[in-house]
Each structure stands twice: as structure tokens, then as C-alpha cells.
């Protein structure tokens, strides 16, 4: 799911410490930087939450 980033989203991520990026997922293999389900990780490696950017949520995300 593609979700646009706005100021409210950035504030809620900070306030509630929301996690949705591959390194926070149980399926992420840090040694190989891959997903155990075989999904590409690049679209989900969040580096910038600037308003106007887009976050792509993974349907298989499971919090560690």
C-alpha cells in the first residue's frame, strides 16, 4: 500500500513510535538484508519521512 507522507503522519510516527520498515519486521534477515518471504526490501527501507514523500507498506509486516 502506498501512502503519502504529510505533517500529521510524521508527527504520529514520532509520537507513537510507529514501526513499519523492514529492519523492524520479523521477516527481515539483517545478515543478508533480505526478506524471508522473498519480497523486495528496497521499497520498504524508509530513510526519509519528509512531507511529500511516499511510504510503501508491506502486507506481510510483523513487528519484532
MMTF fields as JSON, N, C-alpha, C and O atoms, coordinates in Angstrom:
{
  "mmtfVersion": "1.0.0",
  "mmtfProducer": "UNKNOWN",
  "numBonds": 255,
  "numAtoms": 256,
  "numGroups": 64,
  "numChains": 1,
  "numModels": 1,
  "chainsPerModel": [1],
  "groupsPerChain": [64],
  "chainIdList": ["A"],
  "bondAtomList": [4, 2, 8, 6, 12, 10, 16, 14, 20, 18, 24, 22, 28, 26, 32, 30, 36, 34, 40, 38, 44, 42, 48, 46, 52, 50, 56, 54, 60, 58, 64, 62, 68, 66, 72, 70, 76, 74, 80, 78, 84, 82, 88, 86, 92, 90, 96, 94, 100, 98, 104, 102, 108, 106, 112, 110, 116, 114, 120, 118, 124, 122, 128, 126, 132, 130, 136, 134, 140, 138, 144, 142, 148, 146, 152, 150, 156, 154, 160, 158, 164, 162, 168, 166, 172, 170, 176, 174, 180, 178, 184, 182, 188, 186, 192, 190, 196, 194, 200, 198, 204, 202, 208, 206, 212, 210, 216, 214, 220, 218, 224, 222, 228, 226, 232, 230, 236, 234, 240, 238, 244, 242, 248, 246, 252, 250],
  "bondOrderList": [1, 1, 1, 1, 1, 1, 1, 1, 1, 1, 1, 1, 1, 1, 1, 1, 1, 1, 1, 1, 1, 1, 1, 1, 1, 1, 1, 1, 1, 1, 1, 1, 1, 1, 1, 1, 1, 1, 1, 1, 1, 1, 1, 1, 1, 1, 1, 1, 1, 1, 1, 1, 1, 1, 1, 1, 1, 1, 1, 1, 1, 1, 1],
  "groupList": [{"groupName": "UNK", "atomNameList": ["N", "CA", "C", "O"], "elementList": ["N", "C", "C", "O"], "formalChargeList": [0, 0, 0, 0], "bondAtomList": [1, 0, 2, 1, 3, 2], "bondOrderList": [1, 1, 2], "singleLetterCode": "X", "chemCompType": "L-PEPTIDE LINKING"}],
  "groupTypeList": [0, 0, 0, 0, 0, 0, 0, 0, 0, 0, 0, 0, 0, 0, 0, 0, 0, 0, 0, 0, 0, 0, 0, 0, 0, 0, 0, 0, 0, 0, 0, 0, 0, 0, 0, 0, 0, 0, 0, 0, 0, 0, 0, 0, 0, 0, 0, 0, 0, 0, 0, 0, 0, 0, 0, 0, 0, 0, 0, 0, 0, 0, 0, 0],
  "groupIdList": [1, 2, 3, 4, 5, 6, 7, 8, 9, 10, 11, 12, 13, 14, 15, 16, 17, 18, 19, 20, 21, 22, 23, 24, 25, 26, 27, 28, 29, 30, 31, 32, 33, 34, 35, 36, 37, 38, 39, 40, 41, 42, 43, 44, 45, 46, 47, 48, 49, 50, 51, 52, 53, 54, 55, 56, 57, 58, 59, 60, 61, 62, 63, 64],
  "secStructList": [7, 3, 3, 3, 7, 7, 2, 2, 2, 2, 2, 2, 2, 2, 2, 2, 6, 7, 7, 7, 1, 4, 4, 4, 5, 6, 6, 3, 3, 6, 6, 6, 6, 3, 3, 6, 6, 7, 7, 7, 1, 4, 4, 4, 7, 7, 7, 7, 7, 7, 6, 6, 7, 3, 3, 3, 7, 7, 6, 6, 7, 7, 5, 7],
  "xCoordList": [0.843, 0.0, 0.89, 1.799, 0.63, 1.359, 0.602, -0.604, 1.307, 0.68, 1.506, 2.698, 0.877, 1.629, 1.97, 1.197, 3.108, 3.565, 3.182, 3.486, 2.505, 2.202, 2.671, 3.168, 2.519, 2.999, 2.334, 2.984, 1.064, 0.354, 0.945, 1.152, 1.216, 1.808, 3.165, 3.45, 3.997, 5.327, 5.189, 5.93, 4.266, 4.045, 3.568, 4.033, 2.655, 2.144, 3.217, 3.268, 4.066, 5.183, 6.086, 6.5, 6.386, 7.239, 6.543, 7.123, 5.317, 4.575, 4.316, 4.48, 3.914, 3.546, 4.643, 4.46, 5.797, 6.921, 6.49, 6.805, 5.777, 5.285, 6.447, 7.421, 6.341, 7.37, 6.718, 5.657, 7.351, 6.772, 7.82, 7.479, 9.084, 10.173, 10.762, 10.663, 11.365, 11.903, 12.763, 12.568, 13.696, 14.517, 13.719, 14.243, 12.472, 11.624, 10.709, 9.881, 10.853, 9.955, 10.599, 11.807, 9.787, 10.26, 10.767, 11.55, 10.338, 10.747, 12.062, 12.61, 12.566, 13.797, 15.0, 15.112, 15.905, 17.129, 18.286, 18.797, 18.709, 19.717, 21.066, 21.779, 21.411, 22.708, 22.796, 23.84, 21.697, 21.676, 20.86, 20.809, 20.22, 19.341, 18.281, 18.036, 17.658, 16.606, 15.375, 15.413, 14.286, 13.036, 12.885, 13.072, 12.551, 12.394, 11.191, 11.081, 10.292, 9.157, 9.486, 8.671, 10.667, 11.085, 10.676, 10.889, 10.091, 9.686, 10.903, 11.868, 10.864, 11.979, 11.964, 10.899, 13.116, 13.175, 13.412, 13.068, 13.988, 14.341, 13.173, 13.365, 11.976, 10.87, 10.436, 9.74, 10.844, 10.382, 11.461, 11.223, 12.626, 13.703, 13.54, 14.069, 12.809, 12.455, 13.676, 14.262, 14.047, 15.169, 14.742, 15.421, 13.615, 13.197, 11.685, 10.939, 11.236, 9.8, 9.439, 8.722, 9.929, 9.638, 8.24, 7.848, 7.486, 6.187, 6.349, 7.254, 5.464, 5.526, 6.114, 5.942, 6.815, 7.336, 6.233, 5.12, 6.536, 5.557, 6.158, 7.324, 5.353, 5.746, 5.01, 3.813, 5.739, 5.126, 5.078, 6.112, 3.862, 3.679, 3.671, 3.121, 4.266, 4.306, 3.12, 2.791, 2.497, 1.331, 1.713, 0.845, 2.992, 3.419, 4.181, 4.769, 4.187, 4.944, 4.46, 3.265, 5.418, 5.15, 6.177, 7.38, 5.712, 6.608, 7.403, 6.864, 8.693, 9.559, 9.086, 9.697],
  "yCoordList": [-1.173, 0.0, 1.239, 1.356, 2.145, 3.405, 4.454, 4.629, 5.139, 6.159, 7.444, 7.429, 8.554, 9.817, 10.281, 10.079, 10.889, 11.404, 12.878, 13.686, 13.199, 14.599, 14.907, 14.021, 16.134, 16.548, 15.745, 15.404, 15.445, 14.666, 13.268, 12.781, 12.621, 11.288, 11.312, 10.458, 12.285, 12.412, 12.584, 11.961, 13.407, 13.631, 12.354, 12.045, 11.614, 10.38, 9.302, 8.55, 9.215, 8.264, 8.579, 7.683, 9.855, 10.272, 10.052, 9.47, 10.513, 10.471, 9.046, 8.746, 8.175, 6.806, 5.786, 4.589, 6.271, 5.399, 4.27, 3.103, 4.625, 3.643, 2.992, 3.659, 1.718, 0.955, 0.276, -0.334, 0.382, -0.204, -0.493, -0.824, -0.371, -0.582, -1.983, -2.568, -2.504, -3.868, -4.191, -5.251, -3.339, -3.694, -3.935, -4.53, -3.488, -3.71, -4.923, -5.198, -5.645, -6.768, -8.108, -8.286, -9.032, -10.37, -11.145, -12.081, -10.776, -11.485, -10.962, -11.568, -9.854, -9.263, -10.028, -10.294, -10.383, -11.084, -10.082, -9.815, -9.518, -8.453, -8.886, -8.069, -10.142, -10.606, -10.474, -10.109, -10.773, -10.732, -9.561, -9.345, -8.802, -7.68, -8.125, -7.47, -9.277, -9.827, -10.134, -10.092, -10.443, -10.825, -12.336, -12.921, -12.973, -14.427, -14.862, -16.037, -13.941, -14.253, -14.021, -14.314, -13.499, -13.271, -11.934, -11.695, -11.058, -9.742, -8.834, -8.982, -7.905, -6.948, -6.016, -5.571, -5.726, -4.873, -3.402, -2.528, -3.12, -1.745, -0.759, 0.33, -1.103, -0.129, 0.142, 1.122, -0.722, -0.613, -0.141, -0.062, 0.166, 0.686, 2.194, 2.941, 2.629, 4.033, 4.821, 4.525, 5.819, 6.668, 8.117, 8.88, 8.499, 9.892, 9.973, 9.463, 10.605, 10.81, 12.27, 12.875, 12.812, 14.214, 14.333, 13.516, 15.351, 15.58, 15.664, 16.326, 14.988, 14.94, 13.636, 13.296, 12.894, 11.593, 10.545, 10.866, 9.314, 8.227, 7.065, 6.719, 6.46, 5.263, 4.089, 4.169, 2.999, 1.797, 0.764, 0.28, 0.435, -0.532, -1.951, -2.183, -2.884, -4.285, -5.021, -4.823, -5.863, -6.612, -7.711, -8.232, -8.08, -9.166, -8.67, -9.479, -7.384, -6.832, -7.431, -7.443, -7.924, -8.426, -7.806, -8.005, -7.065, -6.384, -7.403, -8.405, -7.128, -7.995, -8.063, -8.747],
  "zCoordList": [0.0, 0.0, 0.0, 0.821, -0.907, -0.997, -0.192, -0.366, 0.676, 1.496, 1.442, 1.75, 1.05, 1.02, 2.432, 3.369, 2.568, 3.861, 3.966, 3.089, 5.066, 5.358, 6.776, 7.471, 7.199, 8.525, 9.64, 10.628, 9.493, 10.519, 10.646, 11.757, 9.52, 9.539, 10.237, 11.077, 9.892, 10.506, 12.014, 12.774, 12.452, 13.883, 14.576, 15.673, 13.962, 14.57, 14.64, 15.613, 13.639, 13.677, 14.859, 15.594, 15.035, 16.153, 17.497, 18.414, 17.609, 18.871, 19.358, 20.541, 18.442, 18.822, 18.536, 18.756, 18.038, 17.692, 16.764, 16.999, 15.723, 14.767, 14.023, 13.671, 13.791, 13.083, 11.893, 12.023, 10.735, 9.525, 8.464, 7.329, 8.82, 7.876, 8.063, 9.142, 7.018, 7.052, 8.283, 8.877, 8.688, 9.85, 11.136, 12.078, 11.191, 12.365, 12.198, 13.067, 11.094, 10.77, 11.112, 10.96, 11.568, 11.917, 10.704, 10.859, 9.51, 8.298, 7.712, 6.791, 8.232, 7.71, 8.23, 9.427, 7.312, 7.654, 7.582, 6.495, 8.734, 8.707, 8.127, 7.544, 8.283, 7.778, 6.264, 5.723, 5.59, 4.125, 3.586, 2.375, 4.483, 4.117, 3.107, 2.093, 3.429, 2.574, 3.412, 4.642, 2.723, 3.369, 3.293, 2.226, 4.402, 4.392, 3.559, 3.21, 3.237, 2.362, 0.892, 0.017, 0.624, -0.745, -1.334, -2.522, -0.527, -1.024, -1.15, -0.4, -2.085, -2.177, -0.967, -0.542, -0.423, 0.77, 0.435, 1.231, -0.717, -1.066, -0.936, -0.395, -1.413, -1.3, 0.14, 0.407, 1.06, 2.44, 3.41, 4.615, 2.896, 3.743, 3.836, 3.013, 4.841, 4.998, 5.461, 6.502, 4.682, 5.073, 5.267, 5.954, 4.662, 4.717, 4.883, 4.048, 5.944, 6.157, 5.931, 6.728, 4.868, 4.556, 3.956, 3.122, 4.379, 3.747, 2.228, 1.719, 1.53, 0.075, -0.437, -1.608, 0.438, 0.023, 0.167, 0.585, -0.172, -0.118, 0.659, 0.47, 1.538, 2.27, 1.632, 1.358, 1.398, 0.853, 1.976, 2.435, 2.41, 3.485, 2.917, 1.84, 3.621, 3.212, 3.835, 5.004, 3.04, 3.533, 4.509, 5.21, 4.575, 5.462, 6.69, 7.408, 6.945, 8.072, 9.393, 9.692, 10.172, 11.523, 12.449, 12.275, 13.419, 14.352, 15.154, 15.625, 15.299, 16.108, 17.53, 18.352]
}
